């Protein structure tokens, strides 16, 4: 399906992320640990990445959000007809999150089983992570980490995992999806009720959530290394330190939704990218299983998405949720 940006069913693209880099520049950059398929030669690496990227983007366009064609100024994909409905339902979930009768999650402590005694509330960690101090936030989740690694060592491990597993993946998807941010669409779907926190790192299209993609993939890379090196405290998938790491992995993305910087379905897109890419960047597939478990059992936003879609077979979340389930079952 194609939908002109002038069509009443369409929304305007984000608009700021144009041709600052060429399409080939974006699509030729794969994470360093991205594995070729059996029978592929090293010289086919760029082509293999483009093939993977396009296949994943096709799934997103069919189930969640269309891609924006710069030349024709059209939205392309089966989801184009649902973009307004999805955004409306997203704002309904955001409104519930921001006025929950049982209290606001953004102002609660994190739910790690071994969090530090001085662990800040979610709102403070959102601000901390907005300045790119992701590893600093993670240390609050596990009071045992200081016995094993210095703060600098944890940050080094995270950065190494970012290069190996993530690269600029989220930017590549943002370039094609061009979804406007919640504050831009609130005037259409939420009126004066919408609230959001200012974020220094919200100057790109809303889908996908860079924090959700990066934290999941980087946490997975750290977990894979901890298991390979048999680091004490990380020896079993259900150990407290593993649960703390995977809790941080989902919380870093959830906090962006709690703060109104992203839509709930932006996280659906991010998790979908993670599950597809996990098959190609991790050698220990327990990592994918652990993170998928964290998404379904530890993510506050995932639970809100499930609750919103329950009982409504026509809800626009269902195609994305089905794609997630399918990706979770896929194997390398």
Number of C-alpha atoms within 10 A of each C-alpha: 13 18 21 18 16 11 11 9 14 17 19 18 20 20 13 13 16 12 9 8 10 9 12 10 10 16 20 16 16 23 20 14 17 19 20 17 12 6 6 12 10 10 8 11 18 16 14 19 19 17 13 17 20 13 13 16 23 18 21 27 24 19 24 27 31 29 26 27 15 13 6 12 15 22 30 22 22 21 23 27 18 18 20 19 16 21 24 18 22 23 22 16 21 26 17 14 22 21 13 11 8 7 11 13 21 21 13 12 16 21 15 21 15 15 21 16 10 9 19 19 14 23 19 16 23 25 19 16 21 18 11 13 14 23 22 16 21 29 23 22 26 23 19 16 17 11 7 12 13 12 14 11 12 20 18 13 17 23 18 15 26 23 16 19 28 27 17 17 22 19 18 19 26 21 24 21 25 26 27 21 21 23 17 12 19 17 12 12 19 17 9 8 11 18 16 16 14 12 16 10 13 15 11 20 24 22 28 32 30 28 25 27 25 26 27 33 30 22 27 30 28 20 25 21 16 16 19 12 11 12 12 11 15 21 15 12 15 11 12 18 25 22 24 24 25 28 25 29 28 28 29 26 27 26 25 29 27 27 23 23 21 28 29 28 28 24 28 26 27 23 28 26 25 28 25 22 24 27 20 19 23 21 15 17 16 15 23 24 16 17 29 23 15 22 23 14 12 21 20 18 27 22 13 16 20 14 12 17 16 13 9 11 9 10 15 23 24 18 16 22 21 12 18 22 13 13 20 21 10 11 12 13
